[in-house]
Amino acid sequence: MANFGFGSMIEKLKKSPKTIVFTEGTDPRILEASSRLLASTFLTPILIGKPDDVMSAAEEAGYNVRGARIIDPDNYEDIDKMVDMLVELRKDKGMDEAKARGLLKQANYFGTMLVKMGVADSLLGGATYSTADTVRPALQIIKTKPGYKSVSSCFILVRASASGDNEVLAFGDCAINIHPSAEEIAETGIYCAECGRIFGIDPKVAFLSFSTHGSAKDPDVDKMIEATKIAREMAPNLAIEGELQFDAAVSPAVARTKCPGSEVAGHANVFVFPDINAGNIGYKIAQRLGQFSAYGPILLGLNAPINDLSRGCNGMEVYSMAIITAALAEED
Ligand SMILES: CC(C)(COP(=O)(O)OP(=O)(O)OC[C@H]1O[C@@H](n2cnc3c(N)ncnc32)[C@H](O)[C@@H]1OP(=O)(O)O)[C@@H](O)C(=O)NCCC(=O)NCCS
């Protein structure tokens, strides 16, 4: 596992152990991560599923998950309390008892309600659910943190360098907002920078575009100019530059030509994308062609620590994301 602050996250969890719900309790990658977590005591997994199914899946995959709490939504002792709470939370959206009972048969809604009720501290899903299906219950039930406009996300990209130091970058929003406004992009930049600090980044934030300082004209360019302006107003002490092309953001030589005198251009380490197309494609290029490991999406601005996995994840990535998710609970 890349070393970029995991040690301190584990130390933090050792001082204040947490629980984490895994919505896909029979998935072999979840069972691998759970068996690793159960070998220590700082983060206890709660697996959703039927106990017999979970135990036989674990046996088949060769993982020991004795000690995990397994909760079956069909036999949950507090289901009536959970139904009442969901109806109360969503009654203005037409939620009634029958609808709530139906939704709570789904592990994504059931798991999210375990966090809402305080039965679990955090949740990780998405090994088989899509991002939308993992995130939607959280947006509907957990909601946005006070003071935040919307929930967005950050990927932490890590690559070992020859010197032994890790190169650590933050990318956002590559996973949630399909058509973000300038205000939302500005907020994403600021909260990605904050998230990056937790992973040891001294943030230099680039608002990316296909234009550098007005080299092209288009409403999409204007949006990134506006996002940069709003972010500077919101966080006057943060190193911010925009709008920048990616080469001007990372190459000191290109920056000298396209954006001379900027402290960010040529040295950016927090990259804010104009929309999810650019962001999602961009982080996967870094991951697949640039040999970066990608951790995320880490949700920013959600009122409880819930995160999504990539469906292509492996057991080690589930383990890492579980630690990141639970440790971020401590940051609030
Ligand atoms: C995040 C996402 C699932 C929400 O979409 P949706 O289900 O259509 O959401 P809706 O517009 O119906 O909104 C559902 C609820 O979430 C809230 N919501 C939606 N997006 C939100 C955001 N970014 N921040 C905060 N709340 C949000 C809505 O206000 C609504 O709340 P309400 O029901 O209490 O009124 C959708 O934007 C999406 O699919 N994003 C892309 C996910 C993806 O495929 N990523 C790529 C792979 S990593």
The ligand as a Tripos MOL2 file, in Angstrom:
@<TRIPOS>MOLECULE
LIG
   48    50     1     0     0
SMALL
NO_CHARGES

@<TRIPOS>ATOM
      1 C1        -25.1660   11.9190   -7.8740 C.3       1 LIG1
      2 C2        -26.3800   11.5100   -8.6930 C.3       1 LIG1
      3 C3        -26.6160   10.0380   -8.5330 C.3       1 LIG1
      4 C4        -27.6370   12.2340   -8.1880 C.3       1 LIG1
      5 O1        -28.5520   12.0810   -9.2010 O.3       1 LIG1
      6 P1        -30.1030   11.7260   -9.1110 P.3       1 LIG1
      7 O2        -30.4020   10.4390   -8.4770 O.co2     1 LIG1
      8 O3        -30.6400   11.9410  -10.4420 O.co2     1 LIG1
      9 O4        -30.4830   12.7810   -8.1110 O.3       1 LIG1
     10 P2        -31.7640   13.6550   -8.0580 P.3       1 LIG1
     11 O5        -31.5210   14.8660   -8.9010 O.co2     1 LIG1
     12 O6        -32.9810   12.8330   -8.2730 O.co2     1 LIG1
     13 O7        -31.6390   14.0140   -6.5390 O.3       1 LIG1
     14 C5        -31.8050   13.0910   -5.4840 C.3       1 LIG1
     15 C6        -31.5370   13.8400   -4.2250 C.3       1 LIG1
     16 O8        -30.1300   14.1000   -4.1280 O.3       1 LIG1
     17 C7        -29.9060   15.4900   -4.0150 C.3       1 LIG1
     18 N1        -28.6810   15.7710   -4.7650 N.ar      1 LIG1
     19 C8        -28.4070   15.4480   -6.0490 C.ar      1 LIG1
     20 N2        -27.1380   15.8180   -6.3560 N.ar      1 LIG1
     21 C9        -26.6310   16.3980   -5.2450 C.ar      1 LIG1
     22 C10       -25.3710   16.9800   -4.9130 C.ar      1 LIG1
     23 N3        -24.3670   17.0420   -5.7800 N.pl3     1 LIG1
     24 N4        -25.1820   17.4530   -3.6630 N.ar      1 LIG1
     25 C11       -26.1750   17.4040   -2.7420 C.ar      1 LIG1
     26 N5        -27.3810   16.8550   -2.9810 N.ar      1 LIG1
     27 C12       -27.6090   16.3750   -4.2190 C.ar      1 LIG1
     28 C13       -31.1220   16.1790   -4.6130 C.3       1 LIG1
     29 O9        -31.2680   17.4540   -4.0750 O.3       1 LIG1
     30 C14       -32.2030   15.2190   -4.2010 C.3       1 LIG1
     31 O10       -32.5550   15.4390   -2.8630 O.3       1 LIG1
     32 P3        -34.1180   15.3030   -2.4280 P.3       1 LIG1
     33 O11       -34.6050   13.9880   -2.9810 O.co2     1 LIG1
     34 O12       -34.0730   15.3500   -0.9260 O.co2     1 LIG1
     35 O13       -34.8030   16.4770   -3.0640 O.co2     1 LIG1
     36 C15       -26.1790   11.9010  -10.2000 C.3       1 LIG1
     37 O14       -25.7940   13.2320  -10.2600 O.3       1 LIG1
     38 C16       -25.1910   11.0210  -10.9120 C.2       1 LIG1
     39 O15       -25.5530    9.9710  -11.4470 O.2       1 LIG1
     40 N6        -23.8820   11.4420  -10.9740 N.am      1 LIG1
     41 C17       -22.8650   10.7110  -11.7060 C.3       1 LIG1
     42 C18       -22.4480    9.4480  -10.9970 C.3       1 LIG1
     43 C19       -21.5180    8.6420  -11.8430 C.2       1 LIG1
     44 O16       -21.9870    7.8590  -12.6510 O.2       1 LIG1
     45 N7        -20.2090    8.8470  -11.6850 N.am      1 LIG1
     46 C20       -19.2200    8.2250  -12.5300 C.3       1 LIG1
     47 C21       -18.5520    7.0420  -11.9140 C.3       1 LIG1
     48 S1        -17.4040    7.4290  -10.6070 S.3       1 LIG1
@<TRIPOS>BOND
     1     1     2 1
     2     2     3 1
     3     2     4 1
     4     2    36 1
     5     4     5 1
     6     5     6 1
     7     6     7 2
     8     6     8 1
     9     6     9 1
    10     9    10 1
    11    10    11 2
    12    10    12 1
    13    10    13 1
    14    13    14 1
    15    14    15 1
    16    15    16 1
    17    15    30 1
    18    16    17 1
    19    17    18 1
    20    17    28 1
    21    18    19 ar
    22    18    27 ar
    23    19    20 ar
    24    20    21 ar
    25    21    22 ar
    26    21    27 ar
    27    22    23 1
    28    22    24 ar
    29    24    25 ar
    30    25    26 ar
    31    26    27 ar
    32    28    29 1
    33    28    30 1
    34    30    31 1
    35    31    32 1
    36    32    33 2
    37    32    34 1
    38    32    35 1
    39    36    37 1
    40    36    38 1
    41    38    39 2
    42    38    40 1
    43    40    41 1
    44    41    42 1
    45    42    43 1
    46    43    44 2
    47    43    45 1
    48    45    46 1
    49    46    47 1
    50    47    48 1
@<TRIPOS>SUBSTRUCTURE
     1 LIG1         1 GROUP 0 **** ****
